[in-house]
Each structure stands twice: as C-alpha cells, then as structure tokens.
C-alpha cells in the first residue's frame, strides 16, 4: 500500500506519527503513536509498544473521516469505534487526512476485489482510469497467466509420466521369464522418453516465464518510479496550498477581528473556538506536566479568551514588560532557530567545509575487562584506549556549544531582557542536542593545548579554547561575536563510574554578556549520565536543574531536565522552565526536549491551586497563550551513524587548517590517526604524548621546588605528613602512595588525567604552570575564581608569530 506516502514520501507501506487522541474529560487529549498500514489505523501509547501491545485498531474500508477544525478530525466506523484526534498543526492534520483518504479508497477497492468471484474481467475494471498504460499492464498479466497455466499443465504431465515410469520399474523388478523382460524394458524406455520430453517442456516453459518476467520487471519499475515522483510533486503542491490557505485564512480573520497593529492573529482567532478544540494543545501541556514520574512544580492551561480577543490587553502586557516602540517582540520572532532559515543563510560561507570524515572502523573490544577493577574510582584513574574515544578533543566538544549561535544573535537584538532570557535559555538547552547519540569519549587535552574556531566570515564569531589546568583537568573557553555578544566559560569535569552507568558532573560557570544592553547571564551545566556501560547499548541522559540568572536585572529562568524513567508515560528527554522577573512574577513558560526543540508560551495570568505537588505543596497554574517554537534541532547529515554521529559543525572541527597555533587540537597526532582509522598507531602515539607530558611536568615541579625558600623547604616534610594523615581515610590512599613512591607505575593509571602522579602535588611539590592566553581572576558577577581571556591570540595569528607556544605534540 503506497497511500501513506501521500503526506510525506517515505519508504514502505505504512505512515506513522504522533497524534493526540481524546480519552475522557479528566485526562483530555493524550499523545499516542498511530500507525496506518494495509487499510488499518492502529495506535499505541509509545513506539516501543508496537511489537507487543496494540491499544486499538479501526478498519478504514468502512470508516467515516470528518474534519472538525484546523487541527481536529474524527474517524468513526459507524458507532462501535470513534476516534477524536488532533494534529500538532493544520499542515500535519492535512497530511494525515490525505493519507487516510487514500488508504480508505485503497482498502475499499481491495475489499471489492476480494469479494469478486475472481473472473478475469475484474482487473481491467479496477484500472479503467489508467488508459493505454493499464491496458498494456493487463495484457502482460494475461500473458504471464497463460505461461503459469502452461507450467501447471507441464507439472501435471510430469507427475503422470513419473508415476507410470515408477510403476514400470517396479514391474521390471518382478519379471522372471525372458519373454516378458524385453517387453517390459521397451515399456520402461518409452515412458522414460516421455518423462524426459515432458521435463524438457517444463524447463522451456520456466525459461520463457522467467525471461518474460525479467523483461517486464524493469519497465514496471520505471513506471512505478515515475508514478512515485508524480505523487511526490502532487503532495508538495498540496502541502503548499494548505499552507497558503492557512496563511490567507489567518490574515483574513486578523484583518476582520483585530486592528492591523496586533501582532499575532493566529493566537487571537483561537479564542472563539470551542473549548475542546482550543484547549487541545494545552491539554497536551497538562499531560506534559502531570504524567511525569518526577512531580512538576506548575501546570499550564489555556489563557482566558479575553486575552486573545482584547488587543488592548496584549499591548498592555507588552508595555508592562518594557517594550519600546520598534522593539521586536518574541511573538514576532517565533521562527525556529534553524540554520536553514533565511536569517541563517544571509551570510554565505567563504570557504567550503568538509561534509564527511572516514567511516568509523568496526573494532571489537571487551569493556568489562577494563572496567571490572575500576568500580568506585574516578574516570581519570582508568586507562582507556582510543577505541572508546571519538576523534575530537574536549576543547572541540566545548566549541560545539556554539552549534546554534543564531539564538544568541537573536537575543542580542532583543530590547527586552525577559525575551532575551528565553533565547539564552534555549541556547543552554541546545548545547545538549549534539550529545544524544555521542557515546564516544573525547580526547582529554594536553596541558597547554588550544583550539580555535574562526567563523568570523561565515557566522560572525571567533572562539578560542585552552587547557588551563591538568589536575584537575579544566578548560577555558572564550567566544566573541561581532553581532554583540560574548560567551566565556571554564569547565572542569568530575566523574564517577558506578558499575552500570557513568556520571559526569561539569563544574564551573558559563557567562554570556550582551554588549548593547550590558546584560550579564550565567548558568551551570547539568549532569550527564552514560548508561549500560557493561551490558547493552550505550545511551546518554541529561538530568538536573539549571538557573540562568541575569545579574543586571535580577531576571531568572529555572530549567528542569527530567531524568529518564522507564515507567513514566511522559515524553523522554523533557525540559521545562519558567522565566521570572526580579520580583518572581512569571512571564514565559518554556517546554520541549533537549534533543529536539524548545517552545515558549507567554504567561497571561498565574495562580495557586493546582494539584498538590511534592511535599503537599500546591502547584502554580499558569494561563498561557499558544506555544510557539523557539529552537529546533538541525537534522544530522547523511551517514552520521558511521561518522560517530557528528553534526555538520562537528565534522568540520578537526579539519586541517593553515595558520593555527602549533598547540591546536587539529595538530594532535593520535587524534588525527584515530580519525583516519589507524587505531593501533593512535594508541602508541597517545602513550608517547602522555609520557612526554609527564616528563615536562616533573621538570616544571623541580624548577618550582628549586625556587622555593629554605624555610618553605624545611616545612615540607611536616606539611607532607599532615597531608598524608588527611588522606588516611581515603579509599585511594594505597594507590596514591604507590604512585608517589613509584612514578614509573603511572603509565598504567592514566587517561583523562594523563597521569595520576599529579597527586604528588599534595605532598609538597609545586607546579608553576600558567596558561598562555588566559589568566586566573575572580569573576566580578559570581565571585568565583575563573580563567578569563587576556587577548593576544588573534593578533599572533595575523602575524604568524607562535614563538611563545610550547611544543606539546
């Protein structure tokens, strides 16, 4: 059945997707997974149920399909079954209606053909509208049918003559007299000849049938492809017409109901719709917050219709929020922050970046043999080969936070801080979208390693990362855009292996400063968990809470990343948030998933009195306008599953470039060898670089100790004794003492930390390393010590002067 392809061209004979199904007046609309196949529409609670539990099925051959409004439609088979369904948009509803109508027509036709007595006149009747092409097909089918009859006749003759030959052979065995022998031999010979002739006829008939089928197969395939292409063109035209119709309808309603100055007629015209149809999107929000295992702190419900119909209220809210004339409101900017949008295509790249890397080799490795003795230890103490890595460094992964830099570009244009907060919050969520399939560990940078991402011509920003500390490993990042924003962060990773999963806790703050408004935002990252470390397929989850704070105005956005729960009916990877001002008044509600998209809804009114939340507290109920898209993930490039699931930006990060610093991650040899698929050489090169770094560190410690004062040297043993006592209760004491006393053993205890013997620092050794392009200062906004960019890198690049850079590779 090809009709499901009517809405969207897709392989196979089914059309699948999410729809909202009306259940009852308590739960309202619930999100369900629908599958249209072979004239049957079935639904499930989740995609995972498809293999074992179908919640309901309706036969479209006898069903009636009716459209209620822009998003709602009803399917009924005459009384026993009725489905009230709602699509996420009018275009999506039209896709489903088209697919259902075509499936219904096909199912009705197939049912009529099956009820037919089977005479030969029915195939031409089914193809009356096909003209000469259908006549040719029917003629070919009749020819093939006659060949099949010939094969059947030959089969009967072979069976008949074979039986006769078998009887003759049996009789020949019972012959005793010589006179009968000659007669029986003659009969056997005749029947064997007949069997051979019939077999040859069978073989010839099979050959004719096969050659005829092969001759027509290619022609049918070409005809089928032409029909598919024509159908795709019709579908695209139909979808475009649906969009134009929707646009014209909204424009007409907005012109007749509201003054031309009102910004969003699409929201206003929903105010007069019936409660059931209007509240359907918001019913989804009710389920979104209530059906989760982790109890939500608030509920969203549709705003009172007065907020939709009254233009003065909307303008009043805008003025209350401080919008000046000429300010671009968030409602007017409600296009997805997709690089394919017109705004993102304003700047044409000056350089063609690569779109592929060598495919990942299929090398097997027993993870348990490495992990079984490492339970409870920090990840920095676990030696790992490059088999678990991806060919990017941690500095390059930090730079991937800029994948959706357009969100900050749009935020820089906002004159209202609360709207700007929505874009900044969406940016914080978007940085996790690239991690959903990325189970490989990035290379831990060597001390002093850098990575530059110069996209000034294409995207308007420049980014620089440097590994500023080795124990604990920490990286500093600074990005500045000519479009009015600066992003900086220092991230150190703490990790614990718990047997079944690995937890990675980023430490440090991220800061974003906008030049025009002088708004200074800061936030921290959530915990990343890698599951199924030992058995099963690796998968990643993000969980925790983020507070995005505007230090100038006091505005705040509280984001909550819900952890995955097998027993939860809620959508996976869910993120919710509320944007509030300094007085705690909510202005926007954010919702979505960290791997797909984020939406915002403007809060028109809030009140206490919802269902009791955690610890008996009442939830806050927000009356909101219809949700609009704030950010949407860009699809991964073709073949990404063979390229470590890299995004379009990630594929370009390790591309060789001229003029970069000698410490740049692109010049790291073990990482380059791994990208090329030469993993054994990469492992050997990785071990060489680690040993080189240990040697440099020991030399640096000796120089620091030599410059220490005699009084400090005299105190060193006592300090060392005190420190040794302080770690006497540590489970790592034995390992630390061995490492301190036998440095040669550190070769087997390195990876992210590259060497555990940095613990010798706590025994009195000094490390006088200072970062090349960053300086450690106290952040004026948060009061935390952090590394801040001091300048000079891009000037050195323009001059080609890298004499001060260390030789780390």
N, C-alpha and C positions, 0 to 999 in steps of 0.2 A: 504494500500500500504506500503510495507516494504522496498522499494528500497532506500529511503533517509537514511536508516541506513547503506548503503554501505560505505560511507566515515567514519562515526563515529557512533557507536552503540548508539541509543537514543530511548526513548520510543515514541510511537505514530507513525503516518503515514506521518509525514512531516519532511523536512530538512530545517533549517533556518540559515541565517548568513548574514554577511555584504559582499558586493561586490562593486566594483567601476564600474559605468555604464557611457559610453561615451555619453555626451549630445550634445555638439556643440564645435566649435573651439574657442569660447570665454571662456566658463566655463570648457571645457575639461571633465575629469572624475569627477564624483560626487559620493559620498558614499551613497549607497542605501541598504535598508533591503530587502532581497529576501527570498521568501517562496516557497518551492517546495512541492506540495501536489496534490494527485489524478491526476497525469499527467499534471498538470498546474504549470507554473512558473510565479509567481506574484511578484511585487516589490512595495515598499513603501519608502517614504522619511525617516521615523522613525518607530520604533516598535509601537509607540503609534497610528499610522495611521491604523494599521491592522484592527481595529474594525469599521472603517468608510470610509476610502479613499484608494482605490487601484489605483496606478498610471499606471498600465499596466499588462496584462496577455498574455502569449503565450502558445498554446497547443503543448505539446511535441510529440503527436502522429504523427503529420505531419511536425515536425521541423527538421532542419538540424543542427548538432553540429560540429563545426570546431575549432581546436586549432591553434592559431596564433604563440605564442612563449611560453616561460616558465611560464608566468603568465596570458596571454591574451587568450580569446576564444570568439567565435561568435555563437549566436543562431539565426536562421532565419527560418521562416515558408514559404518561397517561394517568398518573395517580399514585402508583406504588413507590416511585422514586422521583424525587425532585431535588436538584442541587442549585442553591443560590450561591453564585460565585462572583468574585470581584478580582479584577486585574489591578496591577500597580499603576497603570496609566491607560489612556484611551488607545494609544497605539498598540500596547500589549493586548488589550481586550480585542482589538480588531484582528490581530494575528490569530488569537485563539478562535474567534468566530469564523474566520476564513478556513482555518484548519478543520474545525468541527463540521462546517457545512460540506466541505469536500469529502470528509470522512463519512458523513451521513449519506451523501449521494453514492459514494463507492460501496458502502455497506448495503444500501438498498438495492443497488444493481447486482451485487454479488448474491444477495438473498433471492432476488428474482431469478437469476441464472441457476441457482441451486434447486429452486422449485420447478424449473423446467424439466420436461421429460427427457431431455438430453439429445433431441434430434439435432441435425446438422444446421438447421436454419437459424438457431439462436445466436451463434457467433456473429453472422452478418447483421442481425438485428441490433446487437449491442454496439456495433460500430457504424451505424447509419450516418452519423455526422462526420465520419472520417474521410469520406470521399474516396479518391483513387488509391490513396495510401492504405486505407483499411481493406479495400478490395484486394490489393496485392498481398497484404498480410494473410487474408482469409484464403487466398489461392495457395499460398505457400503452406499454410496449415493443412489444407486438404491434401496437398502433395505428400507432406510428411505423414499424414494419416494413412494414406494408401501404402506408403512404404512400411509403416508399422503393421498394417494388415498383411503385407507380404511376409514380413518377419514372423508374424503369428502363424501363417499358413506353413511356412518352412519349418517352424518349430513343431507343428502337428505331424508333418510328414517325417521329420527326423525321429520323433517319438514312435511313430507307427513302424517305420522300417527298422529302427533299432530293436524294437520288440520282436519283429519277425526274425531278424538276424540272430537274436539271442535264442529264440526257440529252435532255429535250425542247428545252431551249435550244440544245444542240449540234446537234440535228436541224434546228431552225429556221434556223440559220445556213446549212445546206446546201440549203435549198429553192430551186428555180428556177422552178417553174411556179406560176401564180396559183391554180389549183385546190387545190394542196397547201397553200398558205400559210394559208388560212382554217382548214383542219383542224388544222394544227399550232398555230396561235395558240390555238384552242379547247382543245387538249390542255394547252398551257402554262398557260393560265388556270385550268383545273380543278386541275392539280397545284399551282400556286401557292396556290390557295384551300385545298387540303388541307394544305399546308405551314403556312399561316397558322393554320388551325384547330388543328393539332397543336401548334404553338408556343404558342398561347394556352392550350391544355390543360396544357402543360408549365409555363407561368408560373403558372397557377392551382394546380397541384399543389405547386409550390415554395412558393407563398404559404401554402397550407394547412399544409404541413410546418413552415414557419418559425413560423407563429403557434402551432401546437400545441406545438412545442419550447419557444418562449418562455413559453407558459402554464404548462408543467410545470417549467420550469427553476427559477423562484422557489420553487415548492413543494418541489422536491428539495433546493434549497439550505437551506431552513428545516429540512427533515427531517435533512439531513446535520449541520447545526449542533447540532440537538437531540441527535443521537447522539454528537457530539463532546463536548458538555457532560456528557452522562450518563457517557461513558467517563472524562472527567477526574475526575468525582466518585468513580467506582469506583476509579480509580488512587490518588486521595488517601486513600480509605478503606483500600485495600490497603497503601499505604505506612505509614499509621498503625498498622495491625495488625502489620506487620512490625517496626516499632519497639517496639510493646508486647510482642510475642513475644520480641524480643531482650532487652528490659529484664527481663522475667519470667524468662527462661532464665538470665541472668547473676545475677539476685538469688537464684534457686534454687540455683545452683552455689555462689555465695558463702556462702549460709547453711549448705550441707551440707558444704563443704570447709574453710572458714576460719572463725575466730571472728568475731563481729559487729564487732569493733573494727577489722578490716582495712579499708583504705580503697579498694582497687581490685580487686574480684573479676574484672573484665574482663581484667586482666593475668594474674591467677593461673590462671584456667581455661585459658589458652593453654599452660600449662606441660606439660600431659599430652597435648597434641595431637601428631600425628606431626610429625617434623622438617620434612618438606616443606611441610606446611600452616602450621606455626608460623613457620617462617623466611621465609615469603614476603615479609612486609613488610620484614624485614631484608635479604632478597636484593635488594629494591629499593634499600636503602641501599648495598649492595655495588656495584651498578651506579652508584649516585649518585656514589660517590667514585672508582670505578675507571675509568669510561668517559670521564672528562673529559680534554680535551687538557692542561689545567693540572693537574699531578700533585698529588693531595691528600696531606695530611700524616697522615691517620689513616683507619682503617676501622672501621665499626660492624658488629657481629654480634649475634645474639640472645643474651641472657644465659642462663646455665645454668638449667635448670628448677628447681633448688633455690631460686633467688631468687624464683621465682613461687610455689612451694608452701609455703615456710617463712615463716610470718608473723613469726617472731622476727627473721629477717634484715632484713626491711623496716623493722620498728620499730627495729632496731639501727642501720640506716643513718640513719634519721630522727633518732635521739638523737645519733648521731655528728656529724650536721650541726648540732646545736644547737637542734633544735626543742623548744620547751617545750610543756607541756600547753596546749591551747587555740589553738595555732598553726595557721593554715590552710596546709596543705601545697600545693605546686604541683600535685600529682596531683588534689587536691580542687578546684582552681581551673582545671581544664583545659578550660574553655569558651572559645570564641573571643572575642577582644576586638572584638566586632562591635557597633556602636551599636544594632543591632536586638535585642540580647539583653535579658533582663528587667532586668539591673542597669543597663543604659544608659537604660532607659525609666523609671527611678524618678523622675527629675526631668522634669516636663512643662514645655516651653518657655513662658515668659511672653509671648513675642512671636512672631508668625508671621513667619518669614523668607521671603524670596522664593525661588522654586524655578526661575526661568528668567531669562535675560538675552536681549537681542536677538541674533538669529542672526548669525553671522559673515558679512560680505559676501564675495562672490567677486570680489576684485580681483586681477588678474594683475600680476606684477612680475618683471622679469628680474634674478635674483640675481647671475648671473655678471657683469653689467655693473657691479655694485657691488663684488664681491669680487675680481675678477681682478687689481686693482692693490694688493691689501691682504694678499697672502700673506706670512707671516712677521711681520706686525705684531700688536700687542696689539689685542684687540677694542675697547678704549677709544679706539683711534685710527681706528676705522672708522665713518663716518657711516651711520646706518640710519634709514629712515623707519618710521612706525608699522606699516607693512604686515607687518613681521616680529615685531611685538610681540603680546602678549596684554593685555587691559585690566586688568592688575593690576600693582602695583609690586613691587619686590624685597622691600620690607618686608612686603607682604601674602603673598608666597611664603614668607618666613621664618615667618610666623604659621601657615601651613599645616602646619608641623611638628606642630602640636597636633591634627591631624585625629583621631588615635587617643589622645587624652588618657586614655582609660579604662585604658590599660596602666599609666600612672603612678599612677592611682587604686588599681589592684590592687597595684602594687608597694608603695605606701605602707602597705598593710595587712599586708604580709609581715613576720614577725618574724625570718626567716632571711635573711641577706644574700645567700646563693648563689641562693636562689629569687628574691629581689628583683632580682638581676643578670639573670636570664632575662627578666623583664619589661622591664627597662631596655634590654637588647639588642634585644628585639623592637620596642621603641619606636624605637630608632635605625634599624632596617630599615624600619619602617612609614612613616617620613617620606619615603621614596623612592617609595612606591607611587603617589603622585599625579603622578609625572613621566613615566610610561611613554609617554603619548601627547602630552605637553605640549611641543611643539616650538617654541612661540612664546616670544620673549624678553620677560621682564617689564620694565616701565619702570624705568630706574635712578632712584632717589630723588634729589631735590634736597637740597642740604646743609641740614640742619635739619628736613627732612620727617619726620613721625611717622605712626604707625598704631597705633590702639588696637583691641583685640579684647576687648570686655567680655562675657563669658559667665558672669558670677558666678551669675545666677539659673538659667540652664539647665544649666551644666556645672560650676560651682563655681570657675572660674578667671578671671583677668584678665591680659591680655597687652599689652605696650607695646613698640614698635619705634621707633628713631630713627636717621636717617642721621647718624653722628657724624664722618665724615671724607669728604673729597671726592677727595683724591689721596694714597694710593689710596682708591677708594670702599670704605667699611666701614659696616656697620650693627650696632647693638647691640640686643639683644632681652632682655626680662625678663618672665617669666610666673610668677605665684604662685597657688596653689590653696588653697582653704580645706580641702581634703582632705589636706593635709600634705606638699606638695612644691613646690619652686621650681625653675624652669628658666631659665637665662640663657646667652647666647652672644653673641659678637662675630664676625661673618663678613666677611671681605674676599675678593674674587674675583680670581684671576689667570686669564687666558685666552689661548689661542693658536690662531690659525687656520692649519691645516696644509694647506689646499687641498681635500682630500676630507672632512675632518672638523674639528670644533671641540672643543677640550679646555678644560674649565672646572675649575679647581683651587681649591676653597674653602680659605681659610686662617683659622685661628682654632680655638678650642676651644668645646665645648658642655659646660655643667655642669648637673647635676641633684642637688639636695640634698633629703633627706627629713628632715622635722622630728622625727619620732618616734624614729628610730634614729640620727640625725645622720650617716647615710651620705652621702658626697660622691662622686659619679660624674662622670667627664669622658671625652670622646672627641672625635674629629675626623671630618670628613666625607670621603667618597671622591671620586674624580674622575668627573665627568660628561662623557660624550663624545656629541656630536651628529654623526651620520654622514650621508653623502650630501648635503653642503652644496651641491654644484654640480649633480649629476645624480642623479635618482632620488628616491624618497620618503624624507623625513627620518625618522630613528629614533634613539632615545636608549638609551644603555647606561651602566650604573654599574659601575665596576671599582675594585679596590683592597682595602686591608685596614683594619680598624678595631680598635683596642684600647680596650675600655671598662674603666676602672680605678676600683675603689673605694678612695679614698685613706685611708679609716679602717681597713679590714680587710686591704687588700692583695689582695682578690679581683680576678680579671681575666677578661674574656671576649674572645677573639680571633675576630673575624668576618672572613670572606674572601668578597668579592664577585667571582665568577668572570667574566672578560670573555667576551663572546660569541665563539664560534668556529664558522664555517660547517662545519668538518669534525668537530666534536665531536658525539658521539651523546648527550651529556648534556642534561638539561633546561636551557632558556635562563633567564637571569637568576637563576642559582643562588646561594644564600648558605649557607655552613656556618660553624659556630662551636663552640667548646668553652669551657665555664665552669670555671675552676680556682680553687682557693683560694690563699692566700699561699705555700703550700709546693709549688705546681704540680700538686696532685692534681686530676684531672678529676672533676667531679660531674654535669655535664649536657652533652649534645651537642645543638646546635641545627642545624636544617636547614630548607630551604624556598627560596622565591624572593622577591625584593624587591618584586614586583608582585602577589603573590597571597596568600601565607600563610607563617607560620613555625610549626615544630613543635619540641618538645623531647623528649628521651629521657633518662631517668635512668641514669647510668653505674653499673653494679654492680661491674665489675672492668675493669682495663686492663692491657695487657702489650705488650711489644715483640715483633716477629717477623712482622709482616705483609709484604706485598710491598715490595720496595725502593722508596723514594721518590726524590725528587730528590737528585742527587749521591751515590747509593748508600746513603743513609740508610734505615734501616728505619722503616716506618710504625708508628704506635701503633694497636693493636687495642683497641677499646672494646666490652665486653659491656654491652648496654643493654636496658632494658625497652622495651615497645612505644611508638612515638612518639605523642604527643598534641598536639592543636592548641593553639597559644599565641596566635596572632593570625591574623585573616583579613580580607582587604580587603573593604570595602563596595562593592557594585556602583555604577557611575556612574549618574546619573539619566538618564531617557529623553531622547533627543535631545542627549546630551552631545557627539556628534561635530559638531554645528552650533553648539556653545557653547564652543569652544576646549578641549573635553574636561575641563571644570571638574567637580570633585567637588561634593557637596552643600554642603560648607563653603565652597569657593572661590566658588560662586555668590553667597554672602551677603557676601563680604568687601568688595566695592565698593558695597554697598547704602547709599544715603544715610541718615545718622543725625543726629539733633539733638544738640547739646551737645558734639560732638567738637571738638578743638582746631582753630584755623584753619590749622594746618600738616598736618592729617591728609590721607592719600593720597586719601580719598574726595572731597576738595575740589579735587583737581588737575584743571584744566580739560581738558588734552589727553587725559588718560586717560579722562575722562568722555565726551568727544566720540568717542573711538575705540569705547567700549562701545556708543554709540548708532549706530555705523555711519557717522559723518561723518568719514572718514579724512583728507580734504584739509584740513578745518578743524583737525583734530587735529595734522597736520604743521605747519601755520602756528603754532598755539599752542605746540607743543613748541619751535619755533625761538625764539619770543618768550621763553619761560621760560629757555631756555639763555642767551640774550643778557643777560637780566636778572640771572642768577646770575653771569655773568662780570663785569658791572658792579659788583655787590656785592663780589665777591672782590677786584677791583682796588682798590676803595675801602678794603677791610679791609687789604690789603697796604700801601697808602700810610700808613694810620694806624699800622701796626706799624713801618714804617720811620722815621716821624717820631719815634716814641717811643724809637728805638734810641739808644744813647750815641754821642758823637762818635768815640770810639776804635773802636767796632764799625763805624761808617760808614767810618772810614779803612781798616779792614782788608777792606772789602767787595770792592774790585777784585782784591786778591790772592787772596781766597777764591774769587772768581768764576773767576780764571784757573786755580786749581788744579782746580776742578770741571770746567772746560772741558777740561783735559788728561785728566781721569779718564774722560771720555766720548768721547775722541778715537777709540777703537776701536769705539765703538757703531755699529751699522748705522743707528740713528735719529739720529745726530749732525746730519746735514744738516737733517732735518725739525725737530729741536729748535732749532737755531739760527735757522731761518726763523721758527719760531713765536715765539721770544723777541724777534726783531727786528721782526716784523710781526704784531702781535697781531690785526689785522683778519682774517688768514687762518685763524684758529682756527675761524671759522664753519663751515668745511668739514671739520674734523677732530674732530668731537665726536659723542658719543652716550653710552656708559656713563660716560665720564669727564666728559661735558658740555663739557669744554674741555681741550685738550692744553697750553694755556699755563700750566697749573699747574707745568710743568717750570721755569718761571722761578723757582720757589722754590729750586731747586738753584743758582741764580745769585746768591743772596744775599737774595732777597725773603723777608719774614716773613709768616706767616698766624697771627693770634692768635685764631682761632675756637675756642670752647669749646662743647661740647654743652650742650643745655638741661636734659635730665633725667638725663644720665649723666655720670660722672666717671671719668677715666682713672686706674687704680690697678694695682698689682701683685697678681695673684691669689695668695693665700696657699697654695693647693694645688699649682698648677703653676709658679709663679714667673714667669708670662708677664704682660706688661702688657695690660690689657684695660679696657673701659669697663663700669662697674658702676652700676646704677640707684641714684640718690641719693634718690628719693622726691619727693613733691610733686605729681605729675601728677593722681592721682585726687582729691586734695584740691582742686586748682584746678578740676577738672571739676565737683565738687559745688558749688563757689562760683560757677562760671561766670566765673572770673577768668582771662582769657587775655591780659592786657595785655603780659606779658613775651614773648609769642611773636612771632617775626619775621614780616614779610609776605613770604613767598617765592613766592606764586602771583600 
